[in-house]
Amino acid sequence: MTAIDVRSGRLPVGGAQQVPLLDIRGLSAAYGELLVLKDVDLRVNTGELICIIGPNGAGKTTLLKLVNGLLKPSGGEIWFQGERIDGRPAYKVARCGITQMFQDIQLCPTLSVVENVMTGCHVWTRSGFLATGFQSRGARVEESVIRAVAVEQLNSLGLAGRASAWPRQLSWGEQKLVGLARALVARPSLVLLDEPYGGLVQDEIDRLSCLLRELTVSGMTVLMVEHLTDVVMDVASRVVVLHYGEKIAEGLPQEIRRDERVVASYLGE
């Protein structure tokens, strides 16, 4: 079998080229006169867990917002599953198969845990979950289906028995898992995670790392922004380093640890 180049995600010259799940080409973004991303290229293959690292203000979260449609790029292109998606509104990007767990989880306090997770199903349901109240027979049938999907997802993340709880009754780590469950019930091909480890204690960190590995083994693709470099080096397929809006390095975790420019600008001694 011909090895794939880990930096480009492509086969060497002479072999058939692998089509990436996500293909970011020359992506740039600006807030007014401030250019926060500069001509960034990134290709993500199915089943990879790509971690983006860099100092504050490097453009990491901006990159995720460009991919999920919350921001429009000032230059470049974003291709997903062979279709160009840059400039599409967020709800259309979600329907393409991209979902995100945000840094601020924003669980609805007046909904139970399972109901919060059920809201993530809106991209593939016919009846709006909160809008209809499930008055029609078809909506009631659909409600039972998405409730079962939500419960199953909660169980798979180790939250069996917490479905009827209220968000305020959960630990921060449990709330993070509910946010992840809500993202996963959308049935995405690509999950975007913005600092998912923030605020977790060591047991919760280990648990989340195990879950992310299981997701990628099952074929899920993850693009993650994270500050905890030890975690990044442990779970990532590849690491991408941004610095002042530019990509300064990309490669396997062990390569990034040895990269002199990365050490100087971010990792330190």
N, C-alpha and C positions, 0 to 999 in steps of 0.2 A: 504494500500500500504506500502511495506517495505521501510524504509528510506535508502538512500545510504550514506555511510561514506564519508564525504566531503574531508577527507585527501587522501584517496586511490582511490576514484571514484568507489568503489566496494560495492556490497551488503554484508551484514553480513553473517557469516557462516550459512549455512542452506538455504539461498536464492540463486536464479540463479545469476550468476556473470554477470555484465554488461561489454560488450566489449568496451573499450575506443576507441574513434576516433584516438587519438594519444597516443602511449604507448612508453615512453622513459625509457630504462632499463640500469642502471649502466653506464651512459654516461660520458666519459672522453675525454678531448681534451688538446693538448699541442702545444705551439709554440716553437719549438726547445726543449730546456731543461726545459722551463717554463710550468708547468701544470696549465692550466687556468680553467678547469672543472674537478671535482673529483667525479666520481661514483654517478651521479645525476639520480634520478628516478622521473618521472612525468607522470601522466595519465590525459588526457584531454577528457572529454565527449562531445558529440554533443550538441551544443547550449550554451556551457559555454563561459564566457569571463574570461580568466585566466590572471592575471597581475603578471609579474616578477619584483621584486624590489631588490635593494641592492646598496651598494656604488660603485663608479667608480672602474673598474677592477675586479668586482665580477664574470664576465663571462656571463653576461646577453645577450649581442649582439652575443657573440660566440655561445650561445645555439641556437639562432634563425638561425644563419648561418649553424649550423649542421643540423637543421631540414630542411632547404630549399635546402641543397645540395651544398652550396658554400664552405663548409669545410667538411673534412672527420674526423670522430672521431678517437681517438687513442685507444678507448675501449668502450664497450657497444653496445647497439642496439637501433634502432629507428623503430617502427612499426606504420604504418598508414593504417587504414581501413583493418587491418588484414594482411598486406603485409610488409615485411621488406624493408626499403628504405635507410638505412644508406649506404653511399658509392655510391649511384646513382648520376649521374650528375644533376645539377640544372634544366635543361630543362626537364628531365624525372620526377623529383620530381614535377615540375609544372604541368605536364600532369596528375599526380596522383590526383591533386586537392588541392595543396598547393600554395598559392601566398603570396607576401609580399609587403607592402608599406615601403620603406626604409626611414631612417632618412634624407638622402639627396635625395630629390624627383627626381631630374635629369629629369625634363621635357625638351623635345627637343625644343629649341627656334625657329627653322625653321618650326615647325608644329603647326597648330592651336590647340586649346584646344581639340576639338572633335577628331582630328587626333592623338593627344597624347593618348587619351583614347582608340582609336581603336587599337593601338599597343598592348594593353593588351589582345586582342582577339586571338593572334597568336597561343595559345595552343589548340584551337579547330577549327581554320579555315583550309581549305585545301590549299588555295593560300596564299603565304607569302604577307602580306599587303604592305610592302615597297619594297619588291624585285620584284614583278611582275608588278607594275604600273597598275594592273587591265586591262590588254590588252585584254584578252580573254572574251568571253561572260560570261562564268561561273564565272570568277574572278570579272567581273563587277556586276553580281548579288550578289555575296558574299559581295562585297564592300558595296552595298546598305543595306544588312542585318546587317553587323557589324556597319555601321554608325548609323543605327536606334537603335541598342543595346546601342551604346555609348551615343547617345543623351538621350535615356531613362534613362540611369544610371546617367548622369549629372543632368537631371531634378529631379530625386529622391533624389539627394543630395543638392538640392536647387540652382543649377547652371543653371537654365533655362535662355536662352538668352546669355550665355557666350560661347557657342559652337564654334563660329567663331572668338572669341578673340584670341590674342597671349598670351603666358605665361607671358611675360613681362608686360602685361596690368592688371594682376591679383594681388591681395593682397597675402601676404604669406599664410594667412588662406585659401584663395580660391585655391592656388596652392596645398596645402595639400589635399583639397577635390578632386582636379583633380587626384592627385596621388592615393587617395583611390578609385576613380571611375575606374581608370586604373587597379587596383588590382581586383576589384569586377567583371569587365566584363570578367575576365578569368573563371568565373563560379566556384569558388573554394568551397571546403568544409571547409577549414581552412585558415584563414587570419592571417598572421604574421605582427605585427605592431611594429616598432622600434621608440619609443619616438614620437608618433604622435602629442602630445600636445605641443611639443617644439616650442617656438616663437609665440604662439597664445595668443590673448588678451581674456579677460573673456567671452565676448559674443561668440567668436569662440570656446572657451573651452566648454561652455554650449551646443552649437550647436553640436559639435562633440560627446559629451557624449550622447546626445539624439539620434544621428544617430547610435552609437554603440549599444545602448540598443535596438533600432528597429531591427538592424541586428541580434542580438542574439534571439530576440523574433521570428523572421522569420525562425530560425533554423541554422543561420550561427554560426560558432565557431571561436573564436578570441583568439590568444595567443599574449600578448602585453607586451613589455618592456616600463616602464615609470618611471620618476623621481618625478612627481607631486603626492605626496602621498595622498593629499586630494581627487584628482580625482580618484586615484586608489581605495581608500576606498569607493568611491561613486558608481563606475560602476562595480567593479569586482565581479564575482561569487566566486572565490577563489583567494588568494594571495600566491605567492611563493617567498621566500626570499633567495637570494644567498649571500654568504659572502666568499671571497677568493676562489671562485670556488666550494664551497660546499653548498648544500641546508640545511639551518639551521632551517627553519620553513615553514609550509604550512597549510592553513586553511581559514576559513571565515574572511572577513575584520575585524570584531570586535574581533576575536581571535588574529589576528596578532597585533592589537593595544595594546593588553594586554600582549603580549609575552615579557618577561623580556630580553631575549637574543636579540630579534629584536630591542627593545627600546635601549638597550645598544650599539648595533653595528651600527644602522642605523637611526631609527626614532628619537632618543633623547628624552628629557623630553617633 
